[in-house]
């Protein structure tokens, strides 16, 4: 109730403060709650029971960090979303363990290597205090190494959400591996960390993800593909909603919702697989149903662009197709819309095409719509967004490690690990996430201090870890709530590991990290400010122009091989254009909610994105008319030229081409 009232008042506050009060809404993901309860807590309990507490702590850490990345979606995509960051985290643990075991760094930290275990940090004599055998300048070596690692991980994080999670876990685990006193060598820590994340992945693959519909589990193929089925069904529901909103102010938001649904379904169906193609008839049918939704989305977008209200029955066909996907049943007869215009004729043809795909399980030629090779990944990492974020992470990670060493704090690794989360733009604008982190940490530390005084040890603390693991899927809807839950969980792990209660120290470390990140976020930069927004906007502009050039490049046949291939390529380019536009819009909205001194570097980006959205919508309407009549209407050509002029791009002489 408090969060709902706060969200209602957020609109009247400054953007940077209003963002901190917003929270996501939706039903409780009970299946994710169950996975969280069965992950970190039981692993820690097993370590306590078998007398290997340090092993249980590391495994629980792996499960906890994987749980933060556990999102709704298909099982196949979950393997990549949870597994790749876990591998990066294991690498970070090895890096941290062995870099502090190097003679120069170990001497600077005052760390004695564990007996018989070369290169492993043992119990710190006085972490952060230079040792007697430290070489001149060795005290600066660890912060320098952390800064270099932060530069690489930050630049790579600009590639995408999974890469960002990989970079975050790499740096957090590197700080933990360097500072947490554990008896195991680095490679063993990495294995136990991976085992904890793997346990959550096993739960994700094995446990059902019901959506409340009777009879879902048990039907052939429904359980295994429930995430993909839900995602594809949502696409048809979004098409129906867009058709219902045609001619109303809601059509723009509904078109954006259709883009989001297509993006989610595309990701759900493109997860890692052992074989190149779908291995079962149920999966092939689902791929066909997704591809059949592409011409439906194109026709619906063209009708919404026209701005004329449609009969209520127009969206009934896509809605019945959505129900057929959810229930795994035949779609049955579909109501046909009146064929009174190019858009309605395209919608009718797309419905017939979808009905055939539902019956036969096959569709037109598939085209890769979103993928990056190694060259594309490297180009994005070294682009403006990657350079800006890499420098920011390097400064925060390295500076926080240096400050932690100077303070001689026994939990010095908390400071750089906290800074990594605070500098992460995925979690919201800078001021918002700093405020939420501070409030969440204070709340979590106070709550844990009360629990530690009341609960028996270690059983009570193991129960706290299990409860916090169950709360993480719900708490991820707001950064302050997530911070509070994770703070309680981490403090419980530290105490079970044999260290004293550290609630108040955790508050101090977090506030210090907030100050460092705020300072670094407002320093003059040696790289272009607003690079993340400009990077996304450049990609959206390039994709929009590629889509427009393809639509204007030729005519479409009447269903022959050339025509079918042309349309498949067009749908692929349209998907890429709308996807990159959605990514640009998200980056722009995030930048607009920053403090004014930071937000000004992205001024004007929202207007450019709005023009690009209108350009892609107009191009989609042009494609539908070219399919229907074989030529481009003059009204559409004039609109294209106007939009290109507003963008300040070179004119394509569209009017000359259609004259």
MIDRENLO-710164 format. One record per residue (C-alpha): x, y negated, z; residue in one letter. Coordinates in steps of 0.001 Angstrom, whole numbers, plus 500000, padded with zeros to 6 digits. Layout:
XYZA/...
This chain:
500000500000500000X/502837497611500869X/504573498322497563X/501313497768495654X/500808494338497251X/504449493447496634X/504150494436492970X/501034492275492595X/502889489240493934X/506037489857491880X/504691487982488854X/504597484673490742X/508212484943491940X/511472484188490108X/512296487073487732X/515360488201489695X/513327488420492920X/510120489711491372X/511995492644489834X/513118493762493306X/509478494088494417X/508243496087491448X/507817499820491728X/506874502525489276X/503531504212489709X/502204507617488837X/501276510975490316X/503656512662492712X/505893515117490769X/505265518021493114X/507343520462491087X/510357518125491347X/509676517707495084X/509767521495495469X/513053521717493577X/514547518998495742X/513497520767498940X/515092524028497748X/518361522463496559X/520668520513498906X/519177521617502249X/519384525388501720X/522897525069500270X/524072523155503339X/522309525641505605X/524042528553503894X/527410526868504447X/526632526428508152X/525427530018508578X/528490531531506895X/530966529258508652X/531990527337505513X/530564523942506355X/532835522024503957X/531717524269501097X/528072523635501981X/528662519875502124X/530280519765498674X/527598521996497125X/524866519870498689X/526503516743497248X/526426518310493794X/522752519208494186X/521912515730495512X/523573513867492623X/521923516238490138X/518579515597491837X/518942511853491225X/519148512640487487X/516212515085487563X/513515513512485396X/510337514795483722X/510917516458480377X/511696519755478764X/513865522394480392X/516342522344477513X/516926518613477869X/517223519007481649X/520255521255481145X/522053518416479360X/520734515657481636X/521810517479484806X/524715519573483556X/526899517042481744X/527031514561484662X/527808517469487004X/530775518467484841X/531958514849484902X/531557514799488686X/533630517956489022X/536342516291486989X/536162513282489287X/536635515470492362X/539746517028490840X/541098513610489885X/540511512198493352X/541936515201495185X/545122515473493192X/545798511771492709X/545841511290496495X/548091514306496746X/550761512606494625X/553719511604496849X/553514507857496138X/549762507607496639X/549666509956499624X/552389507944501309X/550597504698500632X/547385506104502099X/549096507703505058X/547662511088504080X/549349514343504923X/548912517142502477X/547127520170503822X/549545522908504862X/550046525427502117X/547715523569499765X/549778521266497567X/548226518012496432X/545260518094498783X/544363515289501161X/544109516535504703X/542904514639507728X/543913511002507345X/546383509573509784X/545040506090509091X/543462505880505672X/544416502634504064X/547478502094506248X/550697502398504228X/552772505330505380X/556333505088506433X/557527506853503303X/555494504705500933X/557487503370498015X/557343499607497339X/554118498825495496X/552636502278496158X/549756500716498096X/548536499242494810X/548743502485492870X/545390504002493871X/543367500809493177X/545150500540489830X/544338504151488938X/540731503614490029X/540527500481487873X/541802502344484797X/539357505192485412X/536547502646485895X/537416500941482604X/537175504227480673X/534053505493482456X/532306502123482185X/532980501801478462X/531738505353477834X/528614504640479909X/527427502209477213X/526810505137474835X/523485506115476410X/521625507249479565X/523332510647479853X/526748509085479260X/525944506480481926X/525093509246484414X/528344511006483507X/530376507857484117X/528666507222487444X/529212510737488777X/532809510745487571X/533634507605489566X/531611508482492674X/533136511957492808X/536622510532492264X/536180508290495318X/534809511185497384X/537589513514496249X/540205510926497155X/538834510011500580X/536733512784502102X/538959515065504226X/538221518601503007X/540363521710503447X/539762523155499971X/542042522306497022X/540655520092494291X/539759522857491855X/537749524681494510X/535869521511495413X/534979521108491755X/533671524688491545X/531511524303494654X/530221520948493389X/529293522560490063X/527653525453491906X/525389523017493770X/524342521276490552X/523932524648488813X/521593525802491571X/519277522857490863X/519460523601487127X/518457527217487833X/515490525965489830X/514599523606486972X/514645526477484490X/512932529076486664X/510187527236488514X/506997526321486633X/506119522724485880X/502305522851485912X/500262519873484779X/497105520842486619X/495365522585483698X/493830525952484394X/495365528820482547X/498496527011481424X/500949529368483094X/500679532867481749X/499876532124478119X/502585533148475692X/505045530337475091X/503179527790477233X/505305528167480336X/508658528136478547X/507795525094476428X/505565523204478855X/507756520087478877X/507959519946475083X/504234520628474769X/503310517820477147X/505606515395475310X/504203516184471840X/500644516038473129X/501348512571474529X/502326511406471028X/498880512246469633X/497219510584472633X/499309507454471968X/498247507470468297X/494596507632469358X/495101504801471858X/496747502639469180X/493833503228466804X/491367502328469558X/493207499049470205X/493382497899466572X/492172494322466268X/492653493607469991X/495470491904471941X/496400495309473394X/497621496689470058X/501202495447470524X/501544497185473896X/499929500350472518X/502382500387469599X/505250500133472087X/503691503015474053X/503583505098470862X/507280504396470300X/508068505506473856X/506030508697473427X/507784509522470137X/511184508880471730X/510355511163474648X/509049513938472398X/512053513628470106X/514409514013473063X/512401516913474482X/512655518857471213X/516302518062470497X/517926519525473585X/520901521909473425X/520238525331471938X/522241528461471238X/520885528667467700X/520721525922465138X/517003526346464500X/514005527122466709X/514143530734467821X/510445531504468318X/507197531039466457X/505792528937469323X/508758526578469194X/508655526302465404X/504957525466465599X/505663522770468174X/508337521217465942X/505852521248463072X/503229519543465222X/505721516821466153X/506683516197462515X/502987516082461596X/502549513229464073X/505008510999462179X/502680510120459262X/499829509696461761X/501911507188463709X/502817505404460490X/499190505077459413X/498078503963462882X/500816501303462985X/499754499974459565X/496114499790460688X/497079497969463888X/499223495562461859X/496200494711459692X/494468493437462835X/490970494671461998X/488851496641464524X/488202500282463628X/485159502494464267X/485232504316467601X/485454507722465902X/488759506836464179X/490867507970467140X/488880511142467750X/490941513288465366X/494340512629467009X/492712513088470414X/491464516552469466X/494912517452468168X/496392516389471508X/493962518653473368X/494810521564471046X/498512521192471859X/497910521033475605X/495664524101475628X/497517526097472999X/494259526485471060X/493247525846467418X/492392522238466656X/489080523052464941X/487344520669462534X/488523517069462689X/486312514024462051X/487523512257458902X/487717508458458868X/486148506458456049X/488600506124453143X/487844502448452599X/491388501080452603X/495007502073452164X/495574502501455903X/492446504610456434X/493264506744453404X/496752507295454805X/495244508249458164X/492864510725456542X/495688512309454531X/497833512514457681X/495011514239459573X/494653516820456786X/498426517329456811X/498359517774460601X/495509520291460438X/497513522366457939X/500604522147460160X/498596523271463191X/497201526246461290X/500373527357459535X/503006526256462026X/505046524578459285X/505442520982458170X/507445518908455740X/511234518794455633X/512876517914458924X/515364515095459104X/517713514211461918X/516326511010463333X/518682510209466150X/522174511485466661X/525674510205467080X/528887511818466005X/532214511255467689X/532887508159465583X/529550506636466589X/530207507340470267X/533648505727470132X/532317502733468211X/529652502163470850X/532134502568473706X/534535499964472297X/531739497625471177X/530777494419473011X/528534496226475498X/531127498888476278X/533939496378476711X/531937494094478993X/530636496910481209X/534015498656481269X/535810495538482513X/533124494929485124X/533294498496486468X/537095498450486463X/537222495264488544X/534562496421491016X/535918499958491441X/539542498898491728X/538882495867493965X/536640497829496331X/539319500524496711X/541933497864497477X/539704496144500054X/538851499488501669X/542551500311502026X/543240496937503612X/540466497439506184X/541814500842507380X/538275502233507513X/537998506004508166X/535296506274505482X/537064503991502998X/535748505966500001X/532217504756500728X/533082501273499531X/534162502121495927X/531413504762495660X/528783502192496659X/530203499627494240X/529780502112491370X/526026502340491954X/525691498598492479X/527429497692489226X/525201500071487234X/522764498013485059X/520443501009484557X/519179500414488112X/517971496882487478X/519284493306487370X/522324492523489501X/520614490414492176X/517690492832492396X/519790495948492869X/522084494216495401X/519066493135497456X/517448496565497228X/520696498321498093X/521231496192501185X/517657496603502451X/517582500324501684X/520883500967503430X/519842499100506579X/516538500987506697X/518195504351506060X/520984503779508598X/518570502717511353X/516307505683510614X/519220508114510687X/520549506695513964X/517171507489515541X/517037510968514000X/520588511804515058X/519759510940518647X/516660513151518699X/517357516170516499X/519427519233517440X/522655519852515563X/523277521219513073X/519827522734512410X/518009519411512699X/520426517708510317X/520077520515507772X/516308519997507918X/516846516257507353X/518896517025504232X/516137519320502914X/513439516696503515X/515513513953501878X/516157516210498878X/512394516636498504X/511846512861498727X/514415511889496080X/512107512521493052X/509536510153494555X/512056507622495889X/513662507130492456X/510691504923491563X/512248502074493542X/515940501462494131X/515489500400497774X/513532503565498583X/516071505711496758X/518901504023498657X/517212504624502014X/516668508325501296X/520185508869499947X/521688506984502926X/519970509306505394X/521035512351503378X/524684511281503077X/524967510371506762X/523538513780507662X/526076515525505434X/528923513544507002X/527826514463510532X/527324518126509695X/530840518060508257X/532166517248511731X/532572513478511581X/530957511127514117X/527736509215513564X/528518506389511118X/525272504468510535X/526592501039511436X/529789501505509450X/527643502454506444X/525778499151506702X/529022497188506814X/530511499031503831X/527357498451501769X/527154494733502533X/530832494355501633X/530283496228498351X/527298493966497608X/529518490931498044X/532240492331495770X/529804493212492995X/528029489850493207X/531364488050492992X/532604490109490041X/529251489737488289X/529588485964488234X/533290485586487461X/534372484083484116X/534859487015481755X/537664487697479280X/535042489376477066X/531776488186475564X/528955487826478099X/525656489467477248X/527524492078475208X/525087494860476160X/522155492877474768X/524027491841471625X/525131495433471044X/521572496739471246X/520217493879469156X/522804494417466409X/521913498105466236X/518207497242466013X/518839494718463226X/520883497238461223X/518233499951461633X/515405497595460630X/517255496550457478X/518057500163456555X/514375501045456914X/513296498065454809X/515811498841452048X/514582502426451848X/510936501397451557X/511775498918448791X/514205501235447005X/511746503246444928X/508301504692444495X/506833507768446050X/505517510625443969X/502211512335444448X/503484514997446845X/506193516485444638X/509620517425445950X/511055513939445405X/508075512271447051X/508104514576450078X/511831514101450544X/511491510318450246X/508765510247452885X/510737512464455269X/513731510131454994X/511437507133455490X/509933508578458673X/513416509284459997X/514505505697459341X/511302504377460857X/511913506401464027X/515457505079464283X/514294501493463755X/511640501654466452X/513922503521468852X/516753501013468608X/514221498198468954X/512908499758472169X/516464500022473528X/517131496389472619X/513884495233474227X/514734497109477452X/518198495506477596X/516710492053476929X/514059492407479630X/516753493501482078X/518991490550481219X/516081488104481531X/515562489192485156X/519144488334486142X/520082485201488048X/519891482104485794X/523695481815485529X/523828485313484030X/520502485313482162X/521455482272480071X/523985484342478124X/521097486284476536X/518777483375475792X/517021483625472448X/517398487408472245X/513734488047473013X/512641485908470058X/514976487797467707X/513652491133468980X/510045489974468462X/510811489021464842X/512504492368464249X/509465494178465669X/507176492269463299X/509558493056460435X/509464496791461147X/505676496741461595X/505314494908458269X/507680497350456583X/505517500209457858X/502411498580456407X/504288498114453122X/505228501801453054X/501588502835453472X/500482500545450624X/503291501747448348X/502162505329448972X/498591504387448127X/499014502101445090X/502601502576443910X/503460498882444316X/503975496326447052X/501136493812447588X/502154490189447195X/500823489301450666X/503151491851452234X/506117490629450188X/505518487047451301X/505376488193454906X/508666490068454554X/510408487046453059X/509104484829455867X/510374487190458547X/513784487542456897X/514038483761456717X/513196483500460430X/515992485955461184X/518400483848459172X/519448486883457103X/520174486927453422X/516980486950451385X/516182490210449629X/514229488476446849X/511250490658447637X/508885488417445706X/511057488699442593X/511168492465442942X/507373492808442961X/506566490058440453X/
